């Protein structure tokens, strides 16, 4: 009976250890340096946060593939354009929006 309990404990422990990715690939996990906004996803993807363009205001056909966004700002997500506005105690957003006026802004990313 004691032997069966010990074997059961070893089996449970081995199943727990197999489920921890850092223990499966310690060299690979230790050699990756992540940025603050990156999300570790098992090394199967790439960051979607870089390579964005931003324009504060409205544009016509901004969704078009051929749209010329060369004069837009280069940004990395997450990006909060409203923080560049002046604080306004009468802002419709109120304290929930940090007393910052909103508006329309466009983000674009192309491959």
Residue pairs with C-beta under 8 A, 6 or more apart in sequence:
17 23
18 24
21 29
21 42
22 29
28 43
32 40
32 43
34 40
35 47
37 47
37 49
37 76
37 77
37 78
38 47
38 49
48 77
48 109
49 76
49 77
49 78
50 76
50 77
51 109
51 110
52 74
52 75
52 76
52 77
52 79
52 107
52 108
52 109
53 69
53 72
53 73
53 74
53 75
53 107
53 108
53 109
54 72
54 73
54 74
54 75
54 79
54 81
54 105
54 106
54 107
54 108
55 62
55 69
55 72
55 73
55 105
55 106
55 108
56 81
56 103
56 104
56 105
57 103
57 104
57 105
57 106
58 104
58 106
59 67
59 106
61 67
62 69
62 106
62 108
65 110
67 108
69 108
72 106
72 108
75 107
79 107
81 105
82 97
82 98
82 100
82 101
82 102
82 103
83 98
83 100
85 100
85 101
87 98
87 99
87 100
88 99
88 100
88 101
89 99
91 97
91 99
91 100
91 101
92 101
92 102
93 99
93 100
93 101
93 102
